[in-house]
């Protein structure tokens, strides 16, 4: 049998574990959401990162695919006026 102290610890861990899992999901999901959005794709594709093999394949697709974003024109360097 499990002693009461161990049972209380297990109960507390089972109550806190879902919170840690949700925090981990958010930590992973937010950067991928922003990357997919900045690449010009649907940010909902970031949910595929949680499917083990599909997530790895999509990461390679994202890395080697040409992004649909138009680069921003470079402004000329600022030259301060002479006095």
PDB file with SEQRES, HELIX, SHEET and CRYST1 records, atoms N, CA, C and O in Angstrom:
SEQRES   1 A   83  UNK UNK UNK UNK UNK UNK UNK UNK UNK UNK UNK UNK UNK          
SEQRES   2 A   83  UNK UNK UNK UNK UNK UNK UNK UNK UNK UNK UNK UNK UNK          
SEQRES   3 A   83  UNK UNK UNK UNK UNK UNK UNK UNK UNK UNK UNK UNK UNK          
SEQRES   4 A   83  UNK UNK UNK UNK UNK UNK UNK UNK UNK UNK UNK UNK UNK          
SEQRES   5 A   83  UNK UNK UNK UNK UNK UNK UNK UNK UNK UNK UNK UNK UNK          
SEQRES   6 A   83  UNK UNK UNK UNK UNK UNK UNK UNK UNK UNK UNK UNK UNK          
SEQRES   7 A   83  UNK UNK UNK UNK UNK                                          
HELIX    1 AA1 UNK A    4  UNK A   38  1                                  35    
HELIX    2 AA2 UNK A   43  UNK A   50  5                                   8    
HELIX    3 AA3 UNK A   52  UNK A   64  1                                  13    
CRYST1    1.000    1.000    1.000  90.00  90.00  90.00 P 1           1          
ATOM      1  N   UNK A   1       0.830  -1.195   0.000  1.00  0.00           N  
ATOM      2  CA  UNK A   1       0.000   0.000   0.000  1.00  0.00           C  
ATOM      3  C   UNK A   1       0.867   1.248   0.000  1.00  0.00           C  
ATOM      4  O   UNK A   1       2.024   1.233   0.419  1.00  0.00           O  
ATOM      5  N   UNK A   2       0.270   2.322  -0.481  1.00  0.00           N  
ATOM      6  CA  UNK A   2       0.960   3.608  -0.519  1.00  0.00           C  
ATOM      7  C   UNK A   2       0.640   4.355   0.764  1.00  0.00           C  
ATOM      8  O   UNK A   2      -0.519   4.439   1.170  1.00  0.00           O  
ATOM      9  N   UNK A   3       1.666   4.893   1.397  1.00  0.00           N  
ATOM     10  CA  UNK A   3       1.437   5.641   2.633  1.00  0.00           C  
ATOM     11  C   UNK A   3       0.722   6.967   2.314  1.00  0.00           C  
ATOM     12  O   UNK A   3       0.788   7.434   1.177  1.00  0.00           O  
ATOM     13  N   UNK A   4       0.054   7.568   3.281  1.00  0.00           N  
ATOM     14  CA  UNK A   4      -0.738   8.783   3.046  1.00  0.00           C  
ATOM     15  C   UNK A   4       0.095   9.962   2.544  1.00  0.00           C  
ATOM     16  O   UNK A   4      -0.387  10.762   1.742  1.00  0.00           O  
ATOM     17  N   UNK A   5       1.341  10.075   3.010  1.00  0.00           N  
ATOM     18  CA  UNK A   5       2.184  11.191   2.574  1.00  0.00           C  
ATOM     19  C   UNK A   5       2.451  11.115   1.066  1.00  0.00           C  
ATOM     20  O   UNK A   5       2.368  12.120   0.359  1.00  0.00           O  
ATOM     21  N   UNK A   6       2.772   9.912   0.588  1.00  0.00           N  
ATOM     22  CA  UNK A   6       3.010   9.720  -0.840  1.00  0.00           C  
ATOM     23  C   UNK A   6       1.740   9.960  -1.639  1.00  0.00           C  
ATOM     24  O   UNK A   6       1.794  10.518  -2.734  1.00  0.00           O  
ATOM     25  N   UNK A   7       0.604   9.548  -1.107  1.00  0.00           N  
ATOM     26  CA  UNK A   7      -0.671   9.749  -1.789  1.00  0.00           C  
ATOM     27  C   UNK A   7      -0.991  11.239  -1.921  1.00  0.00           C  
ATOM     28  O   UNK A   7      -1.511  11.666  -2.952  1.00  0.00           O  
ATOM     29  N   UNK A   8      -0.691  12.028  -0.899  1.00  0.00           N  
ATOM     30  CA  UNK A   8      -0.917  13.472  -0.966  1.00  0.00           C  
ATOM     31  C   UNK A   8       0.003  14.120  -2.011  1.00  0.00           C  
ATOM     32  O   UNK A   8      -0.406  15.027  -2.736  1.00  0.00           O  
ATOM     33  N   UNK A   9       1.248  13.639  -2.074  1.00  0.00           N  
ATOM     34  CA  UNK A   9       2.176  14.180  -3.076  1.00  0.00           C  
ATOM     35  C   UNK A   9       1.705  13.862  -4.488  1.00  0.00           C  
ATOM     36  O   UNK A   9       1.761  14.722  -5.368  1.00  0.00           O  
ATOM     37  N   UNK A  10       1.246  12.647  -4.712  1.00  0.00           N  
ATOM     38  CA  UNK A  10       0.753  12.272  -6.030  1.00  0.00           C  
ATOM     39  C   UNK A  10      -0.485  13.077  -6.416  1.00  0.00           C  
ATOM     40  O   UNK A  10      -0.632  13.477  -7.571  1.00  0.00           O  
ATOM     41  N   UNK A  11      -1.364  13.311  -5.466  1.00  0.00           N  
ATOM     42  CA  UNK A  11      -2.561  14.101  -5.728  1.00  0.00           C  
ATOM     43  C   UNK A  11      -2.197  15.543  -6.081  1.00  0.00           C  
ATOM     44  O   UNK A  11      -2.790  16.131  -6.985  1.00  0.00           O  
ATOM     45  N   UNK A  12      -1.238  16.102  -5.379  1.00  0.00           N  
ATOM     46  CA  UNK A  12      -0.807  17.472  -5.667  1.00  0.00           C  
ATOM     47  C   UNK A  12      -0.139  17.546  -7.036  1.00  0.00           C  
ATOM     48  O   UNK A  12      -0.355  18.505  -7.777  1.00  0.00           O  
ATOM     49  N   UNK A  13       0.663  16.551  -7.376  1.00  0.00           N  
ATOM     50  CA  UNK A  13       1.311  16.550  -8.685  1.00  0.00           C  
ATOM     51  C   UNK A  13       0.288  16.418  -9.806  1.00  0.00           C  
ATOM     52  O   UNK A  13       0.437  17.044 -10.856  1.00  0.00           O  
ATOM     53  N   UNK A  14      -0.738  15.619  -9.598  1.00  0.00           N  
ATOM     54  CA  UNK A  14      -1.771  15.453 -10.614  1.00  0.00           C  
ATOM     55  C   UNK A  14      -2.592  16.722 -10.786  1.00  0.00           C  
ATOM     56  O   UNK A  14      -3.168  16.939 -11.852  1.00  0.00           O  
ATOM     57  N   UNK A  15      -2.658  17.556  -9.771  1.00  0.00           N  
ATOM     58  CA  UNK A  15      -3.379  18.817  -9.883  1.00  0.00           C  
ATOM     59  C   UNK A  15      -2.534  19.878 -10.575  1.00  0.00           C  
ATOM     60  O   UNK A  15      -3.077  20.724 -11.284  1.00  0.00           O  
ATOM     61  N   UNK A  16      -1.228  19.853 -10.386  1.00  0.00           N  
ATOM     62  CA  UNK A  16      -0.348  20.882 -10.935  1.00  0.00           C  
ATOM     63  C   UNK A  16       0.146  20.523 -12.343  1.00  0.00           C  
ATOM     64  O   UNK A  16       0.426  21.421 -13.137  1.00  0.00           O  
ATOM     65  N   UNK A  17       0.254  19.255 -12.662  1.00  0.00           N  
ATOM     66  CA  UNK A  17       0.801  18.816 -13.943  1.00  0.00           C  
ATOM     67  C   UNK A  17       0.063  19.397 -15.157  1.00  0.00           C  
ATOM     68  O   UNK A  17       0.737  19.822 -16.095  1.00  0.00           O  
ATOM     69  N   UNK A  18      -1.270  19.441 -15.199  1.00  0.00           N  
ATOM     70  CA  UNK A  18      -1.943  20.046 -16.358  1.00  0.00           C  
ATOM     71  C   UNK A  18      -1.587  21.519 -16.568  1.00  0.00           C  
ATOM     72  O   UNK A  18      -1.558  21.994 -17.703  1.00  0.00           O  
ATOM     73  N   UNK A  19      -1.319  22.231 -15.498  1.00  0.00           N  
ATOM     74  CA  UNK A  19      -0.932  23.640 -15.625  1.00  0.00           C  
ATOM     75  C   UNK A  19       0.433  23.726 -16.306  1.00  0.00           C  
ATOM     76  O   UNK A  19       0.625  24.559 -17.191  1.00  0.00           O  
ATOM     77  N   UNK A  20       1.380  22.879 -15.908  1.00  0.00           N  
ATOM     78  CA  UNK A  20       2.698  22.867 -16.536  1.00  0.00           C  
ATOM     79  C   UNK A  20       2.612  22.447 -18.004  1.00  0.00           C  
ATOM     80  O   UNK A  20       3.342  22.973 -18.843  1.00  0.00           O  
ATOM     81  N   UNK A  21       1.734  21.513 -18.312  1.00  0.00           N  
ATOM     82  CA  UNK A  21       1.555  21.079 -19.698  1.00  0.00           C  
ATOM     83  C   UNK A  21       1.013  22.227 -20.537  1.00  0.00           C  
ATOM     84  O   UNK A  21       1.494  22.446 -21.649  1.00  0.00           O  
ATOM     85  N   UNK A  22       0.030  22.963 -20.040  1.00  0.00           N  
ATOM     86  CA  UNK A  22      -0.514  24.105 -20.775  1.00  0.00           C  
ATOM     87  C   UNK A  22       0.526  25.199 -20.979  1.00  0.00           C  
ATOM     88  O   UNK A  22       0.586  25.804 -22.049  1.00  0.00           O  
ATOM     89  N   UNK A  23       1.334  25.454 -19.973  1.00  0.00           N  
ATOM     90  CA  UNK A  23       2.400  26.453 -20.106  1.00  0.00           C  
ATOM     91  C   UNK A  23       3.403  25.999 -21.181  1.00  0.00           C  
ATOM     92  O   UNK A  23       3.847  26.811 -21.993  1.00  0.00           O  
ATOM     93  N   UNK A  24       3.753  24.727 -21.188  1.00  0.00           N  
ATOM     94  CA  UNK A  24       4.665  24.205 -22.204  1.00  0.00           C  
ATOM     95  C   UNK A  24       4.084  24.310 -23.607  1.00  0.00           C  
ATOM     96  O   UNK A  24       4.802  24.646 -24.548  1.00  0.00           O  
ATOM     97  N   UNK A  25       2.793  24.028 -23.758  1.00  0.00           N  
ATOM     98  CA  UNK A  25       2.143  24.149 -25.067  1.00  0.00           C  
ATOM     99  C   UNK A  25       2.181  25.587 -25.550  1.00  0.00           C  
ATOM    100  O   UNK A  25       2.461  25.835 -26.723  1.00  0.00           O  
ATOM    101  N   UNK A  26       1.906  26.530 -24.676  1.00  0.00           N  
ATOM    102  CA  UNK A  26       1.923  27.940 -25.064  1.00  0.00           C  
ATOM    103  C   UNK A  26       3.339  28.376 -25.447  1.00  0.00           C  
ATOM    104  O   UNK A  26       3.522  29.115 -26.414  1.00  0.00           O  
ATOM    105  N   UNK A  27       4.338  27.919 -24.691  1.00  0.00           N  
ATOM    106  CA  UNK A  27       5.725  28.279 -24.986  1.00  0.00           C  
ATOM    107  C   UNK A  27       6.141  27.764 -26.358  1.00  0.00           C  
ATOM    108  O   UNK A  27       6.914  28.428 -27.050  1.00  0.00           O  
ATOM    109  N   UNK A  28       5.653  26.611 -26.765  1.00  0.00           N  
ATOM    110  CA  UNK A  28       5.984  26.057 -28.067  1.00  0.00           C  
ATOM    111  C   UNK A  28       5.123  26.672 -29.168  1.00  0.00           C  
ATOM    112  O   UNK A  28       5.625  26.956 -30.256  1.00  0.00           O  
ATOM    113  N   UNK A  29       3.844  26.880 -28.903  1.00  0.00           N  
ATOM    114  CA  UNK A  29       2.899  27.298 -29.932  1.00  0.00           C  
ATOM    115  C   UNK A  29       3.096  28.742 -30.381  1.00  0.00           C  
ATOM    116  O   UNK A  29       3.015  29.016 -31.578  1.00  0.00           O  
ATOM    117  N   UNK A  30       3.347  29.657 -29.481  1.00  0.00           N  
ATOM    118  CA  UNK A  30       3.425  31.081 -29.828  1.00  0.00           C  
ATOM    119  C   UNK A  30       4.540  31.380 -30.830  1.00  0.00           C  
ATOM    120  O   UNK A  30       4.271  32.070 -31.813  1.00  0.00           O  
ATOM    121  N   UNK A  31       5.776  30.905 -30.645  1.00  0.00           N  
ATOM    122  CA  UNK A  31       6.797  31.207 -31.665  1.00  0.00           C  
ATOM    123  C   UNK A  31       6.474  30.623 -33.036  1.00  0.00           C  
ATOM    124  O   UNK A  31       6.666  31.291 -34.053  1.00  0.00           O  
ATOM    125  N   UNK A  32       5.985  29.382 -33.075  1.00  0.00           N  
ATOM    126  CA  UNK A  32       5.631  28.795 -34.359  1.00  0.00           C  
ATOM    127  C   UNK A  32       4.478  29.561 -35.009  1.00  0.00           C  
ATOM    128  O   UNK A  32       4.460  29.727 -36.228  1.00  0.00           O  
ATOM    129  N   UNK A  33       3.526  30.025 -34.215  1.00  0.00           N  
ATOM    130  CA  UNK A  33       2.398  30.819 -34.721  1.00  0.00           C  
ATOM    131  C   UNK A  33       2.928  32.066 -35.426  1.00  0.00           C  
ATOM    132  O   UNK A  33       2.497  32.389 -36.533  1.00  0.00           O  
ATOM    133  N   UNK A  34       3.868  32.767 -34.776  1.00  0.00           N  
ATOM    134  CA  UNK A  34       4.422  33.993 -35.347  1.00  0.00           C  
ATOM    135  C   UNK A  34       5.265  33.700 -36.589  1.00  0.00           C  
ATOM    136  O   UNK A  34       5.221  34.460 -37.556  1.00  0.00           O  
ATOM    137  N   UNK A  35       6.028  32.613 -36.574  1.00  0.00           N  
ATOM    138  CA  UNK A  35       6.865  32.259 -37.724  1.00  0.00           C  
ATOM    139  C   UNK A  35       5.999  31.951 -38.939  1.00  0.00           C  
ATOM    140  O   UNK A  35       6.271  32.441 -40.034  1.00  0.00           O  
ATOM    141  N   UNK A  36       4.953  31.139 -38.754  1.00  0.00           N  
ATOM    142  CA  UNK A  36       4.083  30.806 -39.882  1.00  0.00           C  
ATOM    143  C   UNK A  36       3.385  32.056 -40.411  1.00  0.00           C  
ATOM    144  O   UNK A  36       3.226  32.211 -41.622  1.00  0.00           O  
ATOM    145  N   UNK A  37       2.974  32.936 -39.524  1.00  0.00           N  
ATOM    146  CA  UNK A  37       2.291  34.164 -39.940  1.00  0.00           C  
ATOM    147  C   UNK A  37       3.248  35.079 -40.705  1.00  0.00           C  
ATOM    148  O   UNK A  37       2.874  35.638 -41.736  1.00  0.00           O  
ATOM    149  N   UNK A  38       4.473  35.236 -40.212  1.00  0.00           N  
ATOM    150  CA  UNK A  38       5.447  36.095 -40.892  1.00  0.00           C  
ATOM    151  C   UNK A  38       5.901  35.501 -42.216  1.00  0.00           C  
ATOM    152  O   UNK A  38       6.323  36.235 -43.110  1.00  0.00           O  
ATOM    153  N   UNK A  39       5.821  34.186 -42.353  1.00  0.00           N  
ATOM    154  CA  UNK A  39       6.203  33.538 -43.606  1.00  0.00           C  
ATOM    155  C   UNK A  39       5.111  33.666 -44.653  1.00  0.00           C  
ATOM    156  O   UNK A  39       5.326  33.319 -45.815  1.00  0.00           O  
ATOM    157  N   UNK A  40       3.946  34.157 -44.263  1.00  0.00           N  
ATOM    158  CA  UNK A  40       2.859  34.341 -45.211  1.00  0.00           C  
ATOM    159  C   UNK A  40       1.915  33.163 -45.298  1.00  0.00           C  
ATOM    160  O   UNK A  40       1.089  33.104 -46.209  1.00  0.00           O  
ATOM    161  N   UNK A  41       2.013  32.230 -44.380  1.00  0.00           N  
ATOM    162  CA  UNK A  41       1.147  31.061 -44.355  1.00  0.00           C  
ATOM    163  C   UNK A  41       0.126  31.207 -43.231  1.00  0.00           C  
ATOM    164  O   UNK A  41       0.206  32.126 -42.416  1.00  0.00           O  
ATOM    165  N   UNK A  42      -0.829  30.291 -43.203  1.00  0.00           N  
ATOM    166  CA  UNK A  42      -1.819  30.306 -42.135  1.00  0.00           C  
ATOM    167  C   UNK A  42      -1.145  29.969 -40.808  1.00  0.00           C  
ATOM    168  O   UNK A  42      -0.445  28.962 -40.707  1.00  0.00           O  
ATOM    169  N   UNK A  43      -1.353  30.805 -39.791  1.00  0.00           N  
ATOM    170  CA  UNK A  43      -0.729  30.501 -38.499  1.00  0.00           C  
ATOM    171  C   UNK A  43      -1.280  29.236 -37.845  1.00  0.00           C  
ATOM    172  O   UNK A  43      -0.675  28.707 -36.913  1.00  0.00           O  
ATOM    173  N   UNK A  44      -2.423  28.748 -38.327  1.00  0.00           N  
ATOM    174  CA  UNK A  44      -2.987  27.518 -37.768  1.00  0.00           C  
ATOM    175  C   UNK A  44      -2.115  26.310 -38.074  1.00  0.00           C  
ATOM    176  O   UNK A  44      -2.280  25.255 -37.462  1.00  0.00           O  
ATOM    177  N   UNK A  45      -1.182  26.455 -39.025  1.00  0.00           N  
ATOM    178  CA  UNK A  45      -0.252  25.360 -39.311  1.00  0.00           C  
ATOM    179  C   UNK A  45       0.667  25.081 -38.120  1.00  0.00           C  
ATOM    180  O   UNK A  45       1.278  24.015 -38.040  1.00  0.00           O  
ATOM    181  N   UNK A  46       0.762  26.027 -37.208  1.00  0.00           N  
ATOM    182  CA  UNK A  46       1.604  25.816 -36.027  1.00  0.00           C  
ATOM    183  C   UNK A  46       1.079  24.676 -35.158  1.00  0.00           C  
ATOM    184  O   UNK A  46       1.840  24.091 -34.387  1.00  0.00           O  
ATOM    185  N   UNK A  47      -0.194  24.355 -35.270  1.00  0.00           N  
ATOM    186  CA  UNK A  47      -0.744  23.228 -34.494  1.00  0.00           C  
ATOM    187  C   UNK A  47      -0.180  21.892 -34.969  1.00  0.00           C  
ATOM    188  O   UNK A  47      -0.180  20.914 -34.221  1.00  0.00           O  
ATOM    189  N   UNK A  48       0.303  21.850 -36.217  1.00  0.00           N  
ATOM    190  CA  UNK A  48       0.884  20.607 -36.723  1.00  0.00           C  
ATOM    191  C   UNK A  48       2.205  20.271 -36.046  1.00  0.00           C  
ATOM    192  O   UNK A  48       2.678  19.139 -36.153  1.00  0.00           O  
ATOM    193  N   UNK A  49       2.807  21.222 -35.354  1.00  0.00           N  
ATOM    194  CA  UNK A  49       4.078  20.969 -34.684  1.00  0.00           C  
ATOM    195  C   UNK A  49       3.932  19.983 -33.531  1.00  0.00           C  
ATOM    196  O   UNK A  49       4.931  19.449 -33.049  1.00  0.00           O  
ATOM    197  N   UNK A  50       2.711  19.733 -33.083  1.00  0.00           N  
ATOM    198  CA  UNK A  50       2.492  18.789 -31.989  1.00  0.00           C  
ATOM    199  C   UNK A  50       2.326  17.354 -32.476  1.00  0.00           C  
ATOM    200  O   UNK A  50       2.346  16.422 -31.672  1.00  0.00           O  
ATOM    201  N   UNK A  51       2.161  17.164 -33.803  1.00  0.00           N  
ATOM    202  CA  UNK A  51       2.103  15.816 -34.365  1.00  0.00           C  
ATOM    203  C   UNK A  51       3.545  15.410 -34.659  1.00  0.00           C  
ATOM    204  O   UNK A  51       4.208  16.070 -35.458  1.00  0.00           O  
ATOM    205  N   UNK A  52       4.043  14.354 -34.044  1.00  0.00           N  
ATOM    206  CA  UNK A  52       5.479  14.069 -34.061  1.00  0.00           C  
ATOM    207  C   UNK A  52       6.156  14.112 -35.434  1.00  0.00           C  
ATOM    208  O   UNK A  52       7.022  14.963 -35.637  1.00  0.00           O  
ATOM    209  N   UNK A  53       5.816  13.260 -36.364  1.00  0.00           N  
ATOM    210  CA  UNK A  53       6.518  13.237 -37.646  1.00  0.00           C  
ATOM    211  C   UNK A  53       6.103  14.387 -38.553  1.00  0.00           C  
ATOM    212  O   UNK A  53       6.923  14.916 -39.304  1.00  0.00           O  
ATOM    213  N   UNK A  54       4.844  14.772 -38.488  1.00  0.00           N  
ATOM    214  CA  UNK A  54       4.361  15.875 -39.318  1.00  0.00           C  
ATOM    215  C   UNK A  54       5.035  17.178 -38.901  1.00  0.00           C  
ATOM    216  O   UNK A  54       5.347  18.008 -39.755  1.00  0.00           O  
ATOM    217  N   UNK A  55       5.260  17.367 -37.622  1.00  0.00           N  
ATOM    218  CA  UNK A  55       5.917  18.578 -37.141  1.00  0.00           C  
ATOM    219  C   UNK A  55       7.330  18.726 -37.678  1.00  0.00           C  
ATOM    220  O   UNK A  55       7.746  19.826 -38.043  1.00  0.00           O  
ATOM    221  N   UNK A  56       8.071  17.625 -37.728  1.00  0.00           N  
ATOM    222  CA  UNK A  56       9.440  17.674 -38.251  1.00  0.00           C  
ATOM    223  C   UNK A  56       9.422  17.964 -39.743  1.00  0.00           C  
ATOM    224  O   UNK A  56      10.215  18.773 -40.225  1.00  0.00           O  
ATOM    225  N   UNK A  57       8.522  17.308 -40.486  1.00  0.00           N  
ATOM    226  CA  UNK A  57       8.428  17.537 -41.931  1.00  0.00           C  
ATOM    227  C   UNK A  57       8.040  18.985 -42.207  1.00  0.00           C  
ATOM    228  O   UNK A  57       8.626  19.620 -43.084  1.00  0.00           O  
ATOM    229  N   UNK A  58       7.064  19.516 -41.476  1.00  0.00           N  
ATOM    230  CA  UNK A  58       6.622  20.901 -41.691  1.00  0.00           C  
ATOM    231  C   UNK A  58       7.725  21.894 -41.337  1.00  0.00           C  
ATOM    232  O   UNK A  58       7.819  22.955 -41.954  1.00  0.00           O  
ATOM    233  N   UNK A  59       8.551  21.567 -40.366  1.00  0.00           N  
ATOM    234  CA  UNK A  59       9.661  22.437 -40.012  1.00  0.00           C  
ATOM    235  C   UNK A  59      10.669  22.517 -41.169  1.00  0.00           C  
ATOM    236  O   UNK A  59      11.199  23.590 -41.458  1.00  0.00           O  
ATOM    237  N   UNK A  60      10.930  21.386 -41.826  1.00  0.00           N  
ATOM    238  CA  UNK A  60      11.809  21.395 -42.985  1.00  0.00           C  
ATOM    239  C   UNK A  60      11.170  22.106 -44.174  1.00  0.00           C  
ATOM    240  O   UNK A  60      11.851  22.812 -44.917  1.00  0.00           O  
ATOM    241  N   UNK A  61       9.863  21.921 -44.354  1.00  0.00           N  
ATOM    242  CA  UNK A  61       9.157  22.643 -45.420  1.00  0.00           C  
ATOM    243  C   UNK A  61       9.277  24.137 -45.181  1.00  0.00           C  
ATOM    244  O   UNK A  61       9.548  24.895 -46.113  1.00  0.00           O  
ATOM    245  N   UNK A  62       9.083  24.560 -43.969  1.00  0.00           N  
ATOM    246  CA  UNK A  62       9.165  25.980 -43.631  1.00  0.00           C  
ATOM    247  C   UNK A  62      10.587  26.512 -43.825  1.00  0.00           C  
ATOM    248  O   UNK A  62      10.772  27.647 -44.264  1.00  0.00           O  
ATOM    249  N   UNK A  63      11.571  25.708 -43.506  1.00  0.00           N  
ATOM    250  CA  UNK A  63      12.959  26.166 -43.602  1.00  0.00           C  
ATOM    251  C   UNK A  63      13.424  26.324 -45.041  1.00  0.00           C  
ATOM    252  O   UNK A  63      14.173  27.251 -45.349  1.00  0.00           O  
ATOM    253  N   UNK A  64      12.989  25.430 -45.932  1.00  0.00           N  
ATOM    254  CA  UNK A  64      13.523  25.432 -47.286  1.00  0.00           C  
ATOM    255  C   UNK A  64      12.561  25.974 -48.337  1.00  0.00           C  
ATOM    256  O   UNK A  64      12.935  26.071 -49.506  1.00  0.00           O  
ATOM    257  N   UNK A  65      11.344  26.328 -47.962  1.00  0.00           N  
ATOM    258  CA  UNK A  65      10.387  26.882 -48.912  1.00  0.00           C  
ATOM    259  C   UNK A  65      10.617  28.379 -49.068  1.00  0.00           C  
ATOM    260  O   UNK A  65      11.061  29.047 -48.134  1.00  0.00           O  
ATOM    261  N   UNK A  66      10.317  28.897 -50.243  1.00  0.00           N  
ATOM    262  CA  UNK A  66      10.432  30.335 -50.452  1.00  0.00           C  
ATOM    263  C   UNK A  66       9.234  31.013 -49.794  1.00  0.00           C  
ATOM    264  O   UNK A  66       8.086  30.669 -50.073  1.00  0.00           O  
ATOM    265  N   UNK A  67       9.505  31.962 -48.936  1.00  0.00           N  
ATOM    266  CA  UNK A  67       8.441  32.623 -48.200  1.00  0.00           C  
ATOM    267  C   UNK A  67       7.713  33.604 -49.106  1.00  0.00           C  
ATOM    268  O   UNK A  67       8.297  34.147 -50.044  1.00  0.00           O  
ATOM    269  N   UNK A  68       6.433  33.827 -48.821  1.00  0.00           N  
ATOM    270  CA  UNK A  68       5.598  34.698 -49.635  1.00  0.00           C  
ATOM    271  C   UNK A  68       5.677  36.156 -49.208  1.00  0.00           C  
ATOM    272  O   UNK A  68       4.863  36.970 -49.646  1.00  0.00           O  
ATOM    273  N   UNK A  69       6.611  36.490 -48.387  1.00  0.00           N  
ATOM    274  CA  UNK A  69       6.722  37.842 -47.843  1.00  0.00           C  
ATOM    275  C   UNK A  69       7.623  38.677 -48.746  1.00  0.00           C  
ATOM    276  O   UNK A  69       8.677  38.219 -49.188  1.00  0.00           O  
ATOM    277  N   UNK A  70       7.188  39.916 -49.015  1.00  0.00           N  
ATOM    278  CA  UNK A  70       7.993  40.826 -49.819  1.00  0.00           C  
ATOM    279  C   UNK A  70       8.974  41.522 -48.883  1.00  0.00           C  
ATOM    280  O   UNK A  70       8.562  42.049 -47.850  1.00  0.00           O  
ATOM    281  N   UNK A  71      10.270  41.536 -49.224  1.00  0.00           N  
ATOM    282  CA  UNK A  71      11.233  42.197 -48.336  1.00  0.00           C  
ATOM    283  C   UNK A  71      10.999  43.704 -48.281  1.00  0.00           C  
ATOM    284  O   UNK A  71      10.576  44.319 -49.260  1.00  0.00           O  
ATOM    285  N   UNK A  72      11.277  44.267 -47.147  1.00  0.00           N  
ATOM    286  CA  UNK A  72      11.118  45.702 -46.945  1.00  0.00           C  
ATOM    287  C   UNK A  72      12.285  46.419 -47.619  1.00  0.00           C  
ATOM    288  O   UNK A  72      13.433  45.985 -47.523  1.00  0.00           O  
ATOM    289  N   UNK A  73      11.975  47.528 -48.306  1.00  0.00           N  
ATOM    290  CA  UNK A  73      13.024  48.291 -48.977  1.00  0.00           C  
ATOM    291  C   UNK A  73      13.952  48.901 -47.933  1.00  0.00           C  
ATOM    292  O   UNK A  73      13.506  49.394 -46.897  1.00  0.00           O  
ATOM    293  N   UNK A  74      15.219  48.859 -48.217  1.00  0.00           N  
ATOM    294  CA  UNK A  74      16.210  49.408 -47.294  1.00  0.00           C  
ATOM    295  C   UNK A  74      16.247  50.925 -47.434  1.00  0.00           C  
ATOM    296  O   UNK A  74      16.323  51.449 -48.546  1.00  0.00           O  
ATOM    297  N   UNK A  75      16.195  51.610 -46.332  1.00  0.00           N  
ATOM    298  CA  UNK A  75      16.299  53.066 -46.337  1.00  0.00           C  
ATOM    299  C   UNK A  75      17.769  53.446 -46.452  1.00  0.00           C  
ATOM    300  O   UNK A  75      18.636  52.735 -45.944  1.00  0.00           O  
ATOM    301  N   UNK A  76      18.054  54.569 -47.119  1.00  0.00           N  
ATOM    302  CA  UNK A  76      19.454  54.986 -47.188  1.00  0.00           C  
ATOM    303  C   UNK A  76      19.974  55.324 -45.798  1.00  0.00           C  
ATOM    304  O   UNK A  76      19.196  55.733 -44.936  1.00  0.00           O  
ATOM    305  N   UNK A  77      21.255  55.165 -45.565  1.00  0.00           N  
ATOM    306  CA  UNK A  77      21.797  55.449 -44.232  1.00  0.00           C  
ATOM    307  C   UNK A  77      21.654  56.930 -43.896  1.00  0.00           C  
ATOM    308  O   UNK A  77      21.754  57.792 -44.769  1.00  0.00           O  
ATOM    309  N   UNK A  78      21.424  57.201 -42.645  1.00  0.00           N  
ATOM    310  CA  UNK A  78      21.236  58.584 -42.187  1.00  0.00           C  
ATOM    311  C   UNK A  78      22.595  59.272 -42.100  1.00  0.00           C  
ATOM    312  O   UNK A  78      23.521  58.792 -41.446  1.00  0.00           O  
ATOM    313  N   UNK A  79      22.679  60.401 -42.776  1.00  0.00           N  
ATOM    314  CA  UNK A  79      23.893  61.221 -42.719  1.00  0.00           C  
ATOM    315  C   UNK A  79      23.526  62.518 -42.004  1.00  0.00           C  
ATOM    316  O   UNK A  79      22.705  63.287 -42.504  1.00  0.00           O  
ATOM    317  N   UNK A  80      24.116  62.766 -40.858  1.00  0.00           N  
ATOM    318  CA  UNK A  80      23.753  63.976 -40.111  1.00  0.00           C  
ATOM    319  C   UNK A  80      24.198  65.240 -40.862  1.00  0.00           C  
ATOM    320  O   UNK A  80      25.234  65.232 -41.527  1.00  0.00           O  
ATOM    321  N   UNK A  81      23.422  66.315 -40.758  1.00  0.00           N  
ATOM    322  CA  UNK A  81      23.796  67.544 -41.449  1.00  0.00           C  
ATOM    323  C   UNK A  81      25.063  68.148 -40.844  1.00  0.00           C  
ATOM    324  O   UNK A  81      25.315  68.040 -39.644  1.00  0.00           O  
ATOM    325  N   UNK A  82      25.843  68.781 -41.701  1.00  0.00           N  
ATOM    326  CA  UNK A  82      27.070  69.435 -41.222  1.00  0.00           C  
ATOM    327  C   UNK A  82      26.754  70.851 -40.804  1.00  0.00           C  
ATOM    328  O   UNK A  82      25.956  71.533 -41.447  1.00  0.00           O  
ATOM    329  N   UNK A  83      27.358  71.280 -39.763  1.00  0.00           N  
ATOM    330  CA  UNK A  83      27.106  72.634 -39.229  1.00  0.00           C  
ATOM    331  C   UNK A  83      28.137  73.617 -39.712  1.00  0.00           C  
ATOM    332  O   UNK A  83      28.077  74.796 -39.362  1.00  0.00           O  
TER     333      UNK A  83                                                      
END                                                                             
